[in-house]
Amino acid sequence: MIKVVFLGFGNVNQQLCRSLQKSDHVDVLQIYNRNSQVFSSEWKGFDFTTQLSEIKSADIYIVGITDDAIASFSETIPFRDRLVVHTSGSVSLKALSNHNKRGVFYPLQTFTKTQSVNFTNIPICIEAENASDLKLLHQLGSLLSENVTEVSSEAREKVHLAAVFVNNFVNHLYHISEELLTEHELDFKLLQPLIAETARKIKTLSPAEAQTGPAKRNDHKTIENHLHLLEGSPYIELYKMLTISIQEQFK
Amino acid sequence: MIKVVFLGFGNVNQQLCRSLQKSDHVDVLQIYNRNSQVFSSEWKGFDFTTQLSEIKSADIYIVGITDDAIASFSETIPFRDRLVVHTSGSVSLKALSNHNKRGVFYPLQTFTKTQSVNFTNIPICIEAENASDLKLLHQLGSLLSENVTEVSSEAREKVHLAAVFVNNFVNHLYHISEELLTEHELDFKLLQPLIAETARKIKTLSPAEAQTGPAKRNDHKTIENHLHLLEGSPYIELYKMLTISIQEQFK
């Protein structure tokens, strides 16, 4: 039985708690949060505290707070030499105080507050300073997901950067296309099947193999027409830069 | 029974032929292509010709050739006053020769040569110059898809531009993220669940609601770190422009 305490109870820790509590091999001992506002009726079966001094003894402490606060918060933890992990993609393991044994438990996914997550297919990137801690994090991760991978802080930064491209930036392109359609009173739902197929395609093709479009085939006439349509739009420079970037990749 | 002849037999027309032949309400009379190379054993039950002069009399002629060739090809069609449509997102109806009645039958999807397409959920954008032709195209489209929409040439240009953003440009961002991971010998498959979830999310949330990340929350520290990681990369300017573009949208 792995004894877990959550330190901070934001979206990621709530999702982890929801899933881990279902396992027979995990005991969610306690939830700490600096205020009790996050504590809805869903969690009433759990031991909850707002006092750092009351935190119980556990095998793994999972810190789930905003990136910027991780370092300073970890310094305020009153106990020593236990395994404390954070769940952030972009924060180094070494940001955690060295008063405790340090680790990372980063689920590589975007979470929506209102929707429960099934972790089975979500990669969990783990990191620790010694083999026994790494083993324990691997055990915990394997209770949630079929894809637990050791990733160093240095590599995890790159994973997080890549995630910004395929999640935040891709979503922004969805946003732009929605604006382009709305101008003509066309429904964004028109693009849904194309969006789904674009994401599905790269499960079987590499992105290079899946690339199509006027930039890839150097179709100047269509590109010129698109630039004409975008005159006065805030997105014309983005169109140009993405087109050139595709052309560079395939020249 | 709607009698159809395909003029040109590229990827889109092959997919349309594969699906339309299954309908009891369509008779695929003939396939014309200027050479016979496209004609694999899959199509051996069909009447095939390489001679324009041998084209049969049909209700709808579907031109499926490269965008640039549509106008000049349509001038060479030897018959008059029949309904000739093209399947392109970016070519005006008026590009077709006015020797025949003109229309557009544009399935809004990206097609992969090796995979059969189910058109049921794929929007089909139709356009014609008179009501009876429009009705016929609507009938044909409805045999394939639950989503047949009349879209003018002017609006269709914008749809096609928006499609470039959510398909070609999104795929390019996948490509970039793959490169970022490969540098660290990390598998692109790590990002698959995030890519799928990003596309799924906007079925229930608007892109504005679904937007997250350092640009949206003005997290300068993470942005600075990402720019540091991208030093010397061809993608640093793209990261900056996309970040600023998101910030502009949410300020």
Interface residues (C-beta under 8 A of the other chain):
Chain A: D67 D68 S90 L108 Q109 T110 T112 N121 I122 P123 C125 N147 T149 V151 E154 A155 E157 K158 V159 L161 A162 A163 V164 F165 V166 N167 N168 F169 V170 N171 H172 L173 Y174 H175 I176 S177 E178 L180 L181 E183 H184 L186 F188 L190 L191 Q192 P193 L194 I195 A196 E197 T198 A199 R200 K201 I202 K203 L205 S206 P207 A208 A210 Q211 T212 G213 P214 A215 K216 D219 K221 T222 N225 H226 L229 L230 P234 Y235 E237 L238 Y239 M241 L242 S245 I246 E248 Q249
Chain B: D67 D68 S90 L108 Q109 T110 T112 N121 I122 P123 C125 N147 T149 V151 E154 A155 E157 K158 V159 L161 A162 A163 V164 F165 V166 N167 N168 F169 V170 N171 H172 L173 Y174 H175 I176 S177 E178 L180 L181 E183 H184 L186 F188 L190 L191 Q192 P193 L194 I195 A196 E197 T198 A199 R200 K201 I202 K203 L205 S206 P207 A208 A210 Q211 T212 G213 P214 A215 K216 D219 K221 T222 N225 H226 L229 L230 P234 Y235 E237 L238 Y239 M241 L242 S245 I246 E248 Q249
